[in-house]
Amino acid sequence: MLTITGVLGDPVTEPIDVFLKNQTLSDSPALPQFDLSKPTFLSGLNVSPNGTYSIEIDALSYHTVSRFITIPPNGNGNLSLLLPVNPKKVLRVDFPAYNNVLGDARTLLERSPNVLNFAGITGNALYDQLDALRKAGFLNLVAKANRTRFTTQQGAPRSVLSYIQELSELRQDRFFAVIPNELRSETINSANGTLFHEVSEALHDPPAGFTRDRSFKTLDHYGNLQLSFFTSTDGRCAVDMDIDDAQGFDHLFQVVGNLFGGPTHPYNIHEILIASQELDPGYRLIIHEAAAAKPVSTKSADEAHT
């Protein structure tokens, strides 16, 4: 039985092309415009020991994914696949209202009057001025930074997000911010445990007035939060924060084709966070089947991300 859904568990209602190729026999059935909006049985396939197939799923609004599957001797195998949305097919994005954004994220926007290209704008006005890619990237990052927490000496967990003092630049795949030295120290100390590990800093260019320091990633299998620190001669500290998808689509979804070669797309990160970490950044990618999409949660942002 073949079951295919989006990352939120919503049915894929558009027709799908299914291509199978037996790995030992000359058997390559193709099922164009197949209806997989509900669990479906694929019949007529060879079974083990000659039942190993590659299967490729093509859908208009989603990335193409593939797997190797083996049909058991009784023919009653089960395969469940998640299809991540293709960013090129997104018609629009439904973002949460400002009051529904994480409290620490709102505080950060409200004390960031010097963001590159948005000077003098803070809070709700800054949030509203962000284009869709910057806004999606910001919501991805604050959701992940809020989930990533240190155990303090007092025993109460404290999030990475709560340390960020002021944004200096927002891009679709990262942001640069002013931070206290305390965040750097907490991250270095946590590298000996199960939260972060140290990685190369070479690919991260420092902002003006700063030099490269050290860089760390969380230990997630997919969707790692990376903190790349910079220091200045006068004791200031800054961070370049991003979420890595280099392995996400290759291993988590097994997407066909080369997705890389430019800035990490925030909509891909959205799909990775939901599928691999059950972490919802709070916005919805609307494709042509918008009626099937789940609504944005009515819970407060702090409840939804805790």
Rosetta blueprint (number, residue, H / E / L):
1 M L
2 L E
3 T E
4 I E
5 T E
6 G L
7 V L
8 L L
9 G L
10 D L
11 P E
12 V L
13 T L
14 E L
15 P L
16 I E
17 D E
18 V E
19 F E
20 L E
21 K E
22 N E
23 Q L
24 T L
25 L L
26 S L
27 D L
28 S L
29 P L
30 A E
31 L E
32 P E
33 Q E
34 F E
35 D L
36 L L
37 S L
38 K L
39 P L
40 T E
41 F L
42 L L
43 S L
44 G L
45 L L
46 N L
47 V L
48 S L
49 P L
50 N L
51 G L
52 T E
53 Y E
54 S E
55 I E
56 E E
57 I E
58 D E
59 A E
60 L L
61 S L
62 Y E
63 H L
64 T L
65 V E
66 S E
67 R E
68 F E
69 I E
70 T E
71 I L
72 P L
73 P L
74 N L
75 G L
76 N L
77 G L
78 N L
79 L E
80 S E
81 L E
82 L E
83 L L
84 P L
85 V E
86 N L
87 P H
88 K H
89 K H
90 V L
91 L L
92 R E
93 V E
94 D E
95 F L
96 P L
97 A L
98 Y H
99 N H
100 N H
101 V L
102 L L
103 G H
104 D H
105 A H
106 R H
107 T H
108 L H
109 L H
110 E H
111 R L
112 S L
113 P L
114 N L
115 V L
116 L L
117 N L
118 F L
119 A L
120 G L
121 I L
122 T L
123 G H
124 N H
125 A H
126 L H
127 Y H
128 D H
129 Q H
130 L L
131 D L
132 A H
133 L H
134 R H
135 K H
136 A H
137 G H
138 F H
139 L H
140 N H
141 L H
142 V H
143 A H
144 K H
145 A H
146 N H
147 R H
148 T L
149 R E
150 F E
151 T E
152 T L
153 Q L
154 Q L
155 G L
156 A L
157 P E
158 R E
159 S E
160 V L
161 L H
162 S H
163 Y H
164 I L
165 Q L
166 E E
167 L E
168 S E
169 E E
170 L E
171 R L
172 Q L
173 D L
174 R E
175 F E
176 F E
177 A E
178 V E
179 I E
180 P L
181 N H
182 E H
183 L H
184 R H
185 S H
186 E H
187 T H
188 I H
189 N H
190 S H
191 A L
192 N L
193 G L
194 T L
195 L L
196 F E
197 H E
198 E E
199 V E
200 S L
201 E L
202 A L
203 L L
204 H L
205 D L
206 P L
207 P L
208 A L
209 G L
210 F L
211 T E
212 R E
213 D E
214 R E
215 S E
216 F E
217 K E
218 T E
219 L L
220 D L
221 H L
222 Y L
223 G L
224 N E
225 L E
226 Q E
227 L E
228 S E
229 F E
230 F E
231 T E
232 S L
233 T L
234 D L
235 G L
236 R L
237 C E
238 A E
239 V E
240 D E
241 M E
242 D E
243 I E
244 D E
245 D L
246 A L
247 Q L
248 G H
249 F H
250 D H
251 H H
252 L H
253 F H
254 Q L
255 V E
256 V L
257 G L
258 N L
259 L L
260 F L
261 G L
262 G L
263 P L
264 T L
265 H L
266 P H
267 Y H
268 N H
269 I H
270 H H
271 E H
272 I H
273 L H
274 I H
275 A H
276 S H
277 Q H
278 E L
279 L L
280 D L
281 P L
282 G L
283 Y L
284 R E
285 L E
286 I E
287 I L
288 H L
289 E L
290 A H
291 A H
292 A H
293 A L
294 K L
295 P L
296 V L
297 S L
298 T L
299 K L
300 S L
301 A H
302 D H
303 E H
304 A H
305 H L
306 T L
